[in-house]
Amino acid sequence: MSSNTASDPVAHLLRTASDEQLVRELFPDVQRIAGSVIGFADSDLLLTAAHDALLNVVRYRATFDGRSRGSTWLYTLTVRAARRAAGRLSVGYAETQLFD
């Protein structure tokens, strides 16, 4: 493992924190990252994206192997979750327009 936990606090959390602590500690970063991808105007969409990202963090934390920084791993999972959430919204919007 190449990450030094002193210089990589996210990696340290991924390895040592309880699920609850992990979610509590990472939520502000996840919300900020998701907001940078999808914007901050739609708070429901932002919370959905952050929720999905945090679920994936907890679900896949055991796969974090330290080859990248913990913050890089977190960023990647969060961006993917935000894009999926935004995609679901646009599909839902298109379906609403078709059936109105």
N, C-alpha and C positions, 0 to 999 in steps of 0.2 A: 504494500500500500504506500503510495507516494505522498499522500496528503499528510501534512503535519497538523495535528488537531489544534494546536495553538494558533496557527495561521488560517485554519479552516473551521470556524465554529459550526457551520452547517454540517460538515462531515462528522464532527464530534457529536452533535445532536442526533444525527441519523444512527450513530452507533450506540449511543448511551441513553437517550431520553425515552421515557414512556411514550406511548402513542398520544396520550392527552397533552403531555408537556410539549411534544414535537409540534402538534397542531397549534397550541397556544403560542409557542415561540415563533413559528414560521408564518403564521397567518398574516401579519403586516407585510412581510416580504412578498408572499404569494399574491396578496391583494394588489400591491403596487405593480408587480410584474404583469398580472392579468389586466389591470387597468391600462398599462402602457400598450397592450395589444389590442384591446377592444374598446378602450375609452372608459371614462368614469361616469358618463351621463346616465346609463341604465344600471341602476344599483342592483336590481334583481339579477340581471345577466352577469354582472361582476361577481356577486355573491355565489351564483351558480358555478361560474368558472373557478372561483377560489375553492369552493367546496369540492368540486370534482378533482382539482389539482391536489388538495390535501388528502383526499381519499386515496389517490394514486400514490402519494408520498408514503402514506402508512402501508398501503398494500405492497409496494415494491421496494421498500427501504432495504430489505434483505439483499436485493440485487445490486445495491450500491457497493462497488468494489474498490473505490478509492483511486481509480485510474484518472479520474477528473476531479476537480474541486467539487465539494458538496453544493456550493452555490451554482455551479454550472449545471449539475444534475437537476437541482431544484428549478432553475430557470427553464430548462428544456421541458420538464414535465408540466410546468405551469403554462408555458406558451402553447403546448399541444392541447391542454385542457381548455384554454381560452379560445383557441381557434375552433375546437369542436363545439363549444358552447355557442359561439357566434354562428357557426354553420347550422346548428340546430335551429337557432332563432330565424335565420334567413329562410330555411326550408319551411318552418312553421308559418312565417309571414307569407310566403308564396302560396302555401296551401290555403291560408285564410283568404287571400285575394281571389283564388280560383273558385272558392265555394261561397262567396258572399253574394 
